[in-house]
Amino acid sequence: MGDDCVLTSSGLAAEMVTALTLCKAGDEILCMQDVYGGTARLFNDLLSRCGIRTRYVAFDELGRIEKFFSARTRMIFLETPANPILRCVDVAAICKKAKRRRIPVVVDNTFATPVLQKPLALGADVVLHSATKYLGGHSDLTAGAVVSGAKWSKALRQNMILSGACSDPGVAYLLLRGLKTLTVRMEKSCANALQVAEFLSGHKKVARVYYPGLPDSPDHAIARRQMTGFGAMVSFDIRGGGTAAEAFMNSLRLWYIATSLGGVESTVSYPVLSSHSSLSRGKLKRMGVSAATVRLSVGIEDSADLTADLGQALEHH
Ligand SMILES: *Cc1c(COP(=O)(O)O)cnc(C)c1O
């Protein structure tokens, strides 16, 4: 489906090049609220200085996104599954509405990877990735990728070069190595993630599990429709709030504490103190995130080892 893939120095560079290609001063980005924290900071703090304004749409309003369209809207930005509670957006439905108004739709496909989800086939115009995560897969490189049809690919490549967002050959080498195992890594980590999600769902110290692969997830149906697997990110709310969350994380032996994700090793992060630390309590609440929320990036280790470690750490607090 894609005409070209432009490699960039990071996922954020991929977003910057995309925004500067699709938008100019005076234009507006319509962005879903639940995006990666760095994305919102790029739009708010940097693109605003180039005269590009961003309006945010709450997750529950995405079904009526056309209400937010204006003559200035030049880009819709979606992320699915989204950070940190893994809500899934109906990409095809939004693309249909955007097409009528000729507004390009950009999808951040970092969490799903092309193995599980192909937004161009769902009608998106541009797909981007933080290759730092699953595409590289070994937590040893920083890169981004932008994939698009013929309409944008030339300009994207040119603007990548002009803005200095290019990557380097050493990184490209590591990335190519990582890509060779992307499919098998995704298969194993998705299978592990389901085991972890099911284990947590049945645990008395867990209040709620967020994973689109669980049949009672509010996004299970849409994830089934537009993905071929449910991904390897699992979040949950621990009973006992922030104190319990910190005690739990500090008791883990196998899972690394890390903000990054998508590597072969399983990692745990704490959104309110890392990726979402700049957000107000009210905003976090609207996004469904609290001090009890813990986010897991499930790797390719033995699933019994992973659940055993979670189990012993949950008993600790
Ligand atoms: C990490 C991440 C980014 C930013 O990527 P970098 O390579 O760290 O610049 C963008 N989107 C999502 C969903 C991410 O997880």
Ligand as a Chemical Component Dictionary entry (heavy atoms), coordinates in Angstrom:
data_LIG
# 
_chem_comp.id                   LIG 
_chem_comp.type                 NON-POLYMER 
_chem_comp.pdbx_formal_charge   0 
_chem_comp.three_letter_code    LIG 
# 
loop_
_chem_comp_atom.comp_id 
_chem_comp_atom.atom_id 
_chem_comp_atom.alt_atom_id 
_chem_comp_atom.type_symbol 
_chem_comp_atom.charge 
_chem_comp_atom.model_Cartn_x 
_chem_comp_atom.model_Cartn_y 
_chem_comp_atom.model_Cartn_z 
_chem_comp_atom.pdbx_ordinal 
LIG C1 C1 C 0 8.034  6.597 21.708 1  
LIG C2 C2 C 0 6.879  7.035 20.894 2  
LIG C3 C3 C 0 6.991  8.119 20.006 3  
LIG C4 C4 C 0 8.261  8.933 19.892 4  
LIG O1 O1 O 0 9.289  8.188 19.359 5  
LIG P1 P1 P 0 10.856 8.507 19.599 6  
LIG O2 O2 O 0 11.504 7.537 18.678 7  
LIG O3 O3 O 0 11.135 8.236 21.035 8  
LIG O4 O4 O 0 11.061 9.920 19.216 9  
LIG C5 C5 C 0 5.876  8.443 19.261 10 
LIG N1 N1 N 0 4.733  7.770 19.368 11 
LIG C6 C6 C 0 4.582  6.720 20.219 12 
LIG C7 C7 C 0 3.274  6.016 20.297 13 
LIG C8 C8 C 0 5.658  6.327 21.008 14 
LIG O5 O5 O 0 5.499  5.312 21.865 15 
# 
loop_
_chem_comp_bond.comp_id 
_chem_comp_bond.atom_id_1 
_chem_comp_bond.atom_id_2 
_chem_comp_bond.value_order 
_chem_comp_bond.pdbx_ordinal 
LIG C1 C2 SING 1  
LIG C2 C3 SING 2  
LIG C2 C8 DOUB 3  
LIG C3 C4 SING 4  
LIG C3 C5 DOUB 5  
LIG C4 O1 SING 6  
LIG O1 P1 SING 7  
LIG P1 O2 DOUB 8  
LIG P1 O3 SING 9  
LIG P1 O4 SING 10 
LIG C5 N1 SING 11 
LIG N1 C6 DOUB 12 
LIG C6 C7 SING 13 
LIG C6 C8 SING 14 
LIG C8 O5 SING 15 
# 
